[in-house]
């Protein structure tokens, strides 16, 4: 029987997991090896979440360009 692929978590699920990892490390209840494993997992998750955000940003730029019938996408900037 073929192994089932694990579904990729949504951005929100990934963010929730990252927050749980950070919280667990911050409260000091983890042993050193466990904290290092959580840190490693968190950094990998951070990379995945960053890629998801970049993809969303590119989609927004493409949608904005299409709405204006522009040949090039204009960069999306977040207001501060």
N, C-alpha and C positions, 0 to 999 in steps of 0.2 A: 504494500500500500504506500503510495507516494506521501512524503511529508507535506503537511500543509504549510504554506507561507504565512507568517505572522503579519497581520495587517499593520501597515505603518500608522502610528498614532497621529491624530489630528494635532494641529498647532496647540489647541487648548489643552489637550491631554498631555502633550509634551511639556508645556509650560507648568502644568500642575505637578508633573513628576519632578521637574527641575526644582520647583519651589519646595517640594517635599524633601528632596536630597539636600538642598541648602539648609533647610530647617533642621534636619537631622544632624548635620555637621555642626551647626551653630550651637545646638543645645549641649554639646560636649559628651553625649552619651555613647558615642561610637568609639570602638577601639581604633587604634591608629591604622591598622590594615583595612578595617572596614571603612574608615573615613577616606583613605586613599582610593579605595575602590569606588566609593560614592563620588569623589572628586573626578575621577577618570570618567565615570559614567555621565556625570553632569557636564563635563567639557564636550564629550561626544554629542550629547543631547543639545547643548548650546550651539554647536556647529550645525546640526540638523535644523534647529529652529531659525537660526540666522539665514540659512539657505531658503527656508520657507518664506521668510519675510522678504528676502531679495526677489524671490519669484513673484510674490504678491505685488511688490513695488513695480516690477517690470510689466506685469499685467495691467496695472493702473496706468502706466505711461502709454502702453499700447492702446488702451481704451480711450484715453484722452486724445491721443494722436488720431485715432480713427474717427472720433467725434468731430474733430476739426478738419478732417481730410488732409492731415499733414503727412508728408512723406517720411519725416523722422519723428520719433517719439521725443517729447520734451521731458526733461527730468522732473520727477515728482519730488517735491520738497515738503517736509513736515514743518508746519508753523510752530514756532517756539513761544 
